Amino acid sequence: MADRNGPQAGGFLLALCILVGAVIGTVRGQPSVGVIAGIGVGIAVAVALWLKDRAQGPR
């Protein structure tokens, strides 16, 4: 078996950002805005992780 790691997964970070955004939005009285903000932040983090993983080259 090779000593290589598989590609990183950003799905967990996306889901976490959505949930945190919903909670923060609920506290501020705007849960829909919180979810949408969480989606935006989560996508940005997931894409950044994907780009970092891709830049490391083949495994």
N, C-alpha and C positions, 0 to 999 in steps of 0.2 A: 504494500500500500504506500502511496506517495505521501510525502510530508507537505501536502498542499492544503490550504484552506479553501473552502468553497466561496462563492461570491457572497458578499454581504446582502442582507435583506432589509429593505427600508419599509416594509409593510407594517412592522411593529411600531416604528416611529410615526408613521402616518396615522395609525389608529390611536396612538397615545396622544398625538397633537389634537386630533378631533375630539377626543374625550375631554382633555384639559380645556380646550376652547369652549366646549359645551358647558362645563362646570363654571368657568370664569364668566361666560355669557349669562348663565342663569343667575349668578351672584349679582351681576350688574343689571339684570332685568331684560336682557336681550339674548336669549339662548340661540336663536337662529343666526344672529351676527357672530356669536362665539363659534358656532359650528363652521360657518363659512371661513372665518379667520383661521380656525384650526386646520381646515382643509388646505388653505393657502400655505400656511407655515409647514404643514406636514409634507405637502408636495415639494416645497423648496428643500426641505431637509432630505427627503428621499432621493431627489434628483442629485443633490450635492453628494450624498453617499454613493450613488451609482456612478457619478463622474469620477470620484476618488477611487473607487474600486476598479473602474475601467482604465484609469491612468496607470495603475500598477502593472498592467500588462497581463499576458496569459499566465495561467496558474499551472 
